[in-house]
Structures are given as C-alpha cells and as structure tokens.
Amino acid sequence: MDDETLQMTMLFDFFGDLLTEKQREYFDLYHNEDLSLSEIAEKACISRQGVYDIVTRAEKTLALMEQKTGVVRRWQETRAELEKAEVLARELLIMPDISDNAAEVAHKLVNTLEMLTGD
C-alpha cells in the first residue's frame, strides 16, 4: 500500500461517517478493496466517470476535514510519542540496578503503552 492510499484510508477511518453512503461505498471499494473505477462502475451500473467523480469528491471532503481539524496528524504524532515512551519504559526494565518497585511500575507502564499503541 503506497503512502497516499494509506493516508486516504486513515482519513476514511476518522472521517468516513461524514461522507454520503455512495461516497463511502465507492471510496471503500476503490481504496480498501482495490477495485478499479471500471469494476466499480460495472457493479454499480454507472459510468466510470461517475465513479471517478464520486471517489474524487469523497477524497477532497476527507482531505478538507483533515486540513481543518488536523485530527489524523495529531493522532499520528501522539502514537509516535507513545511508542517512544514504550521504548524508554522497556529500557528501564533491563537496567541492572532497578528496584522491585520501579520494575513493577515499569511493567505496568509498558502494558499500558502497549494497550494504547495496539502492540
């Protein structure tokens, strides 16, 4: 999956409910199911240009929502910082002179960060 498709898929995950039903359906078929515009058009009994227009409009709507809110960008930044914190917590666990209490707290921290990052 290329970067642009990944970005569009993330935008869809965050803002997809703001699209019309057709926009959601065609966007999903095009970006997530990897169907061509022609395949979608045949399935929907409309022109390829019609599918293109709907998918393009959906992409513009999603990009505009991200431009206005920055939600996906902030989510990506937060996730990256949580992953850094998890690495640091794991480093605490391998320190040779860590106390039992500190090790217990570090284990809890690692578990919490794993839950937050989905690892």
GIRAMO-V54422 format. One record per run of one state. SS is the DSSP state (helix for helix, strand for strand, loop for the rest). FROM is the first residue (numbers start at 1). LEN is the number of residues. If there is no record, write none. Layout:
BEGIN
ss=SS from=FROM len=LEN
ss=SS from=FROM len=LEN
END
This chain:
BEGIN
ss=loop from=1 len=2
ss=helix from=3 len=16
ss=loop from=19 len=2
ss=helix from=21 len=12
ss=loop from=33 len=4
ss=helix from=37 len=8
ss=loop from=45 len=3
ss=helix from=48 len=22
ss=loop from=70 len=1
ss=helix from=71 len=23
ss=loop from=94 len=6
ss=helix from=100 len=18
ss=loop from=118 len=2
END
